[in-house]
Amino acid sequence: MSLIPVTILTGFLGSGKTTLLKRILTEAHGQKIAVIENEFGEENIDNDILVNDTQENIIQMNNGCICCSIREDLRETLQLLAAKKRKGLLDFDRVVIETTGLADPGPVAQTFFMDEEIAEQFLLDSILTLVDAKHAPQQLNDRQEARRQIGFADQIFISKTDLVAEGEVQALMHRLTHMNPRAPQKAVHFGEVAIADVFDLRGFNLNAKLDIDPDFLKADEPHDHDHHDHHDHAPGEHCDHPSHAAEGPGHHHHHDDDVKSFVFRSDKAFSPAKLEDFLGAVVNIYGPRMLRYKGVLNMEGTERKVIFQGVHQLMGSDLGPAWAEGEAKNSKMVFIGIDLPKDIFLQGLEQCLV
């Protein structure tokens, strides 16, 4: 039986999660989707859709989708859905988990790696974060959960862009790129975003492509090996990057976000043993603050790319395709986390090179 793909949907109050979920559950999009709703959500759709006196907490919708609220534990809910699918009692092709009000999608994502039974039945496709263009700047300033949700994202959807000036949308997107340069950003109206744009994003697959916003990497060209200034500043540090000058005053404050990203690149090969020791050590110490990290690596002793990624303390690696004829063998890694000591990471990685 092929694995059932799962999308984790996260985002702050008012960002459009409910609109999107209602569409999934009621619109004629032809897909059979099981939505797992976290019933502690502040803006849950149960009241409109779920009748809570049913024994099972699973409701079949008119369009073939299924709505299900988390009773005890996400694991049990997933097991129940998989069992019903196996027995032919329920028919669905994919699962969407809404994590309203949960500060951190990390533990939800980790369920799909740590739990063997779940991993044998489900495949985590991606974490989608919805951002409300109007209120996001304030929410990101005030709430660490909002910043964490950005750090976790494989894809960011920005709603309500029609309510704010174009310059504000650009400033917000720039800020989000600093926090998470590997998540593509898309301005959407949840009334009409194509359902196809929401699924099968393969954000969690160990693939040989490392999606980092190319402008983010260009910021440090021309680059020489020892120069690792990847255009992210210490809190309060002056930033004279050309793109900021154009944005006028009031722009620079956001570099104080505690969720930041940085990139390590090198043309030398890594020593597998040294790298494993180093990553093991940093994950041990900083794991809770490491939201997402991913790399495509040139490793000594193999002609193939090594792809690795992680969430908090959990990391996995895989052999990717062979380096192409004439392709420069270089390593690229991106780390996204809360107040991670960039220098310790960059120097430590430097010492893992052959």
Secondary structure per residue as TSV (DSSP state, phi and psi in degrees):
chain	resnum	aa	ss	phi	psi
A	1	M	-	360.0	131.4
A	2	S	-	-75.5	156.4
A	3	L	-	-69.7	148.4
A	4	I	E	-90.9	119.6
A	5	P	E	-72.3	144.1
A	6	V	E	-125.9	135.6
A	7	T	E	-115.4	130.8
A	8	I	E	-99.2	125.8
A	9	L	E	-108.6	122.1
A	10	T	E	-134.9	164.9
A	11	G	E	154.7	157.8
A	12	F	-	-80.0	163.5
A	13	L	T	-48.6	131.6
A	14	G	T	83.7	3.1
A	15	S	S	-83.3	-7.1
A	16	G	S	111.0	8.8
A	17	K	H	-60.2	-44.1
A	18	T	H	-63.9	-42.1
A	19	T	H	-59.0	-46.0
A	20	L	H	-64.7	-43.7
A	21	L	H	-64.9	-41.1
A	22	K	H	-61.7	-39.7
A	23	R	H	-62.1	-45.8
A	24	I	H	-58.8	-41.4
A	25	L	H	-81.7	-15.2
A	26	T	H	-125.1	-21.9
A	27	E	S	-79.9	154.5
A	28	A	-	-87.0	75.5
A	29	H	-	-99.7	-2.1
A	30	G	S	78.1	2.5
A	31	Q	-	-104.5	143.3
A	32	K	-	-98.1	108.7
A	33	I	E	-123.8	135.4
A	34	A	E	-99.4	122.4
A	35	V	E	-102.0	123.6
A	36	I	E	-101.5	119.1
A	37	E	E	-103.5	133.6
A	38	N	-	-81.6	109.3
A	39	E	T	-74.8	-2.3
A	40	F	T	-86.2	2.7
A	41	G	-	-57.9	143.8
A	42	E	T	-69.6	-30.4
A	43	E	T	-121.4	49.0
A	44	N	-	-70.1	153.3
A	45	I	S	-92.0	4.0
A	46	D	H	-52.0	-44.5
A	47	N	H	-57.4	-39.1
A	48	D	H	-79.0	-34.3
A	49	I	H	-115.8	-46.3
A	50	L	-	-84.7	138.4
A	51	V	-	-102.5	111.9
A	52	N	T	-75.7	-7.2
A	53	D	T	-84.9	1.4
A	54	T	S	-73.6	147.0
A	55	Q	S	-64.0	-41.2
A	56	E	S	-86.4	-20.8
A	57	N	-	63.4	22.7
A	58	I	E	-124.5	124.5
A	59	I	E	-119.4	133.1
A	60	Q	E	-89.5	128.1
A	61	M	-	-90.2	165.2
A	62	N	T	-62.8	-30.1
A	63	N	T	-90.6	13.2
A	64	G	S	91.8	-6.9
A	65	C	-	-81.5	168.9
A	66	I	E	-127.0	136.7
A	67	C	E	-117.1	134.4
A	68	C	E	-145.2	132.7
A	69	S	E	-103.6	149.5
A	70	I	-	-71.0	119.4
A	71	R	-	-82.5	-67.9
A	72	E	S	-106.0	-62.8
A	73	D	-	-145.7	140.9
A	74	L	H	-56.3	-41.4
A	75	R	H	-56.6	-48.3
A	76	E	H	-64.2	-39.4
A	77	T	H	-63.4	-43.3
A	78	L	H	-64.3	-42.7
A	79	Q	H	-60.5	-42.9
A	80	L	H	-62.3	-45.8
A	81	L	H	-62.3	-44.4
A	82	A	H	-64.0	-40.6
A	83	A	H	-64.8	-42.8
A	84	K	H	-66.4	-34.3
A	85	K	H	-67.3	-44.3
A	86	R	H	-59.2	-40.0
A	87	K	T	-81.3	-1.1
A	88	G	T	78.5	13.3
A	89	L	S	-82.4	-28.6
A	90	L	-	-130.5	145.5
A	91	D	-	-121.9	114.8
A	92	F	-	-151.2	155.8
A	93	D	S	-105.4	-22.2
A	94	R	E	-155.3	168.1
A	95	V	E	-126.9	139.6
A	96	V	E	-117.6	128.0
A	97	I	E	-110.8	124.0
A	98	E	E	-95.7	130.5
A	99	T	-	-113.0	42.7
A	100	T	T	-50.5	136.1
A	101	G	T	72.4	-8.4
A	102	L	-	-82.8	126.9
A	103	A	S	-62.7	-29.1
A	104	D	-	-140.8	112.0
A	105	P	S	-71.4	-6.5
A	106	G	H	-53.1	-55.1
A	107	P	H	-60.4	-32.9
A	108	V	H	-65.5	-45.2
A	109	A	H	-63.4	-39.3
A	110	Q	H	-65.2	-29.2
A	111	T	H	-50.9	-35.4
A	112	F	H	-79.4	-10.3
A	113	F	H	-104.1	-39.7
A	114	M	H	-80.0	-30.4
A	115	D	-	-98.1	110.5
A	116	E	H	-60.9	-42.2
A	117	E	H	-61.6	-41.3
A	118	I	H	-67.7	-43.2
A	119	A	H	-64.2	-25.2
A	120	E	T	-77.5	-15.0
A	121	Q	T	-115.5	-28.8
A	122	F	E	-124.3	152.5
A	123	L	E	-125.9	124.3
A	124	L	E	-74.8	118.5
A	125	D	E	-85.8	-52.9
A	126	S	E	-169.2	163.2
A	127	I	E	-105.9	121.4
A	128	L	E	-104.2	129.2
A	129	T	E	-114.2	126.8
A	130	L	E	-96.7	134.7
A	131	V	E	-126.7	131.7
A	132	D	E	-92.6	111.4
A	133	A	T	-57.3	-32.9
A	134	K	T	-72.4	-44.3
A	135	H	T	-101.9	-10.4
A	136	A	H	-57.3	-45.1
A	137	P	H	-54.7	-43.0
A	138	Q	H	-69.7	-43.6
A	139	Q	H	-62.1	-40.2
A	140	L	H	-67.6	-33.4
A	141	N	H	-68.1	-39.8
A	142	D	H	-93.1	-28.8
A	143	R	-	-124.6	119.6
A	144	Q	H	-65.2	-30.7
A	145	E	H	-59.9	-37.6
A	146	A	H	-64.8	-39.5
A	147	R	H	-69.2	-39.0
A	148	R	H	-61.2	-41.0
A	149	Q	H	-61.9	-33.1
A	150	I	H	-67.5	-44.6
A	151	G	H	-60.3	-31.4
A	152	F	H	-80.9	-17.5
A	153	A	-	-66.7	142.2
A	154	D	S	-94.1	-25.0
A	155	Q	E	-147.3	135.0
A	156	I	E	-113.3	126.4
A	157	F	E	-107.5	127.7
A	158	I	E	-107.8	118.4
A	159	S	E	-102.7	168.5
A	160	K	-	62.1	26.9
A	161	T	G	-66.4	-21.0
A	162	D	G	-71.7	-12.7
A	163	L	G	-92.1	-6.4
A	164	V	S	-127.9	161.0
A	165	A	-	-67.7	150.9
A	166	E	H	-54.1	-42.5
A	167	G	H	-60.2	-37.1
A	168	E	H	-68.7	-37.9
A	169	V	H	-63.6	-43.8
A	170	Q	H	-61.3	-43.9
A	171	A	H	-63.2	-39.8
A	172	L	H	-64.2	-44.7
A	173	M	H	-64.0	-37.6
A	174	H	H	-63.5	-43.7
A	175	R	H	-62.6	-43.8
A	176	L	H	-64.0	-35.8
A	177	T	H	-63.0	-38.0
A	178	H	H	-63.3	-36.4
A	179	M	H	-76.9	-38.1
A	180	N	-	-148.8	91.4
A	181	P	T	-78.9	-4.4
A	182	R	T	-99.0	-3.2
A	183	A	S	-100.5	118.4
A	184	P	-	-61.3	146.0
A	185	Q	E	-113.3	139.4
A	186	K	E	-139.0	128.3
A	187	A	E	-80.8	130.5
A	188	V	-	-136.8	159.7
A	189	H	-	-113.8	119.6
A	190	F	T	-69.4	-14.7
A	191	G	T	-61.7	-29.8
A	192	E	T	-134.9	9.0
A	193	V	-	-60.0	135.1
A	194	A	-	-66.0	129.8
A	195	I	G	-56.0	-32.1
A	196	A	G	-61.9	-26.8
A	197	D	G	-74.8	-11.0
A	198	V	T	-95.5	-24.5
A	199	F	S	-114.3	165.2
A	200	D	-	54.9	45.4
A	201	L	-	-86.9	-16.3
A	202	R	-	55.2	36.0
A	203	G	T	-67.6	-25.6
A	204	F	T	-100.0	-1.9
A	205	N	S	-71.9	145.8
A	206	L	-	-79.4	87.2
A	207	N	-	-110.7	163.1
A	208	A	S	-79.8	7.2
A	209	K	-	-106.7	129.3
A	210	L	-	-109.2	106.8
A	211	D	-	-81.2	96.7
A	212	I	-	-118.5	133.6
A	213	D	-	-48.9	118.4
A	214	P	H	-60.4	-31.7
A	215	D	H	-66.7	-30.5
A	216	F	H	-63.0	-41.1
A	217	L	H	-75.3	-32.9
A	218	K	H	-66.1	-20.8
A	219	A	T	-56.2	-24.5
A	220	D	T	-108.7	17.0
A	221	E	-	-75.3	154.8
A	222	P	S	-72.2	138.4
A	223	H	-	-108.1	134.4
A	224	D	-	-110.4	163.4
A	225	H	T	-59.3	-35.0
A	226	D	T	-92.2	-0.1
A	227	H	-	-99.9	105.4
A	228	H	-	-110.4	28.6
A	229	D	-	-79.4	97.5
A	230	H	-	-93.8	41.3
A	231	H	S	52.0	52.5
A	232	D	-	-137.7	137.5
A	233	H	-	-108.5	156.3
A	234	A	-	-68.9	157.1
A	235	P	T	-52.5	132.0
A	236	G	T	77.9	-7.1
A	237	E	-	-69.4	146.3
A	238	H	-	-69.9	139.5
A	239	C	-	-122.0	116.5
A	240	D	-	-112.6	26.3
A	241	H	-	-57.6	134.9
A	242	P	H	-53.3	-36.6
A	243	S	H	-67.5	-21.7
A	244	H	H	-78.8	-36.0
A	245	A	H	-56.1	-38.5
A	246	A	T	-69.3	-19.4
A	247	E	T	-88.3	-4.3
A	248	G	-	78.1	-179.0
A	249	P	T	-67.4	164.0
A	250	G	T	81.4	2.9
A	251	H	-	-90.3	-35.5
A	252	H	G	-70.0	-19.0
A	253	H	G	-57.9	-26.6
A	254	H	G	-74.7	-6.2
A	255	H	G	-70.2	-1.3
A	256	D	G	-84.6	0.5
A	257	D	-	-54.6	137.8
A	258	D	S	-80.1	-19.7
A	259	V	E	-88.8	117.0
A	260	K	E	-138.2	166.1
A	261	S	E	-128.4	154.7
A	262	F	E	-146.4	160.9
A	263	V	E	-122.0	140.4
A	264	F	E	-114.7	134.1
A	265	R	E	-135.8	144.9
A	266	S	E	-154.9	151.5
A	267	D	S	-94.3	-7.6
A	268	K	S	-89.4	157.6
A	269	A	-	-79.7	151.5
A	270	F	B	-85.8	146.0
A	271	S	-	-84.8	119.0
A	272	P	H	-55.1	-43.9
A	273	A	H	-65.2	-45.4
A	274	K	H	-63.2	-43.4
A	275	L	H	-64.7	-42.4
A	276	E	H	-61.6	-43.0
A	277	D	H	-61.8	-45.8
A	278	F	H	-65.9	-48.1
A	279	L	H	-63.3	-39.3
A	280	G	H	-57.5	-43.5
A	281	A	H	-67.4	-45.6
A	282	V	H	-69.3	-34.4
A	283	V	H	-67.2	-35.6
A	284	N	H	-60.1	-42.4
A	285	I	H	-86.4	-47.1
A	286	Y	H	-104.9	1.0
A	287	G	G	-43.1	-49.6
A	288	P	G	-61.4	-25.2
A	289	R	G	-96.3	-6.5
A	290	M	E	-89.6	108.3
A	291	L	E	-80.4	-62.7
A	292	R	E	-137.4	145.5
A	293	Y	E	-150.3	147.9
A	294	K	E	-154.2	150.0
A	295	G	E	-154.9	153.2
A	296	V	E	-117.5	117.2
A	297	L	E	-119.7	147.2
A	298	N	-	-96.6	109.2
A	299	M	B	-108.9	138.5
A	300	E	T	-62.4	138.8
A	301	G	T	92.6	-0.9
A	302	T	-	-140.0	145.6
A	303	E	S	-89.8	2.7
A	304	R	E	-109.2	155.1
A	305	K	E	-66.5	145.8
A	306	V	E	-110.4	128.0
A	307	I	E	-112.4	129.6
A	308	F	E	-135.9	152.0
A	309	Q	E	-156.6	162.6
A	310	G	E	-156.5	165.5
A	311	V	E	-133.4	121.0
A	312	H	T	50.6	-127.2
A	313	Q	T	-82.8	-4.9
A	314	L	E	-97.8	122.8
A	315	M	E	-133.8	154.8
A	316	G	E	-138.4	154.2
A	317	S	E	-138.4	163.2
A	318	D	E	-153.9	152.0
A	319	L	E	-82.0	128.7
A	320	G	E	-97.1	-159.5
A	321	P	E	-69.6	164.4
A	322	A	E	-68.5	153.2
A	323	W	-	-64.2	135.3
A	324	A	-	-71.5	157.2
A	325	E	T	-54.1	124.5
A	326	G	T	77.9	-1.1
A	327	E	-	-77.3	134.9
A	328	A	-	-67.3	126.7
A	329	K	-	-85.4	97.1
A	330	N	-	-131.5	159.0
A	331	S	E	-102.2	141.8
A	332	K	E	-136.1	129.9
A	333	M	E	-135.3	144.2
A	334	V	E	-124.5	136.0
A	335	F	E	-119.0	133.4
A	336	I	E	-125.6	122.2
A	337	G	E	-165.0	-176.1
A	338	I	E	-100.4	113.0
A	339	D	S	47.9	46.8
A	340	L	-	-76.5	141.5
A	341	P	-	-76.8	92.8
A	342	K	H	-52.3	-44.3
A	343	D	H	-62.2	-41.6
A	344	I	H	-62.1	-42.5
A	345	F	H	-65.6	-49.6
A	346	L	H	-66.1	-42.8
A	347	Q	H	-67.3	-40.4
A	348	G	H	-62.8	-41.9
A	349	L	H	-66.1	-38.4
A	350	E	H	-56.1	-38.9
A	351	Q	T	-77.4	-9.7
A	352	C	T	-89.6	-2.9
A	353	L	B	-78.0	152.9
A	354	V	-	-71.1	360.0
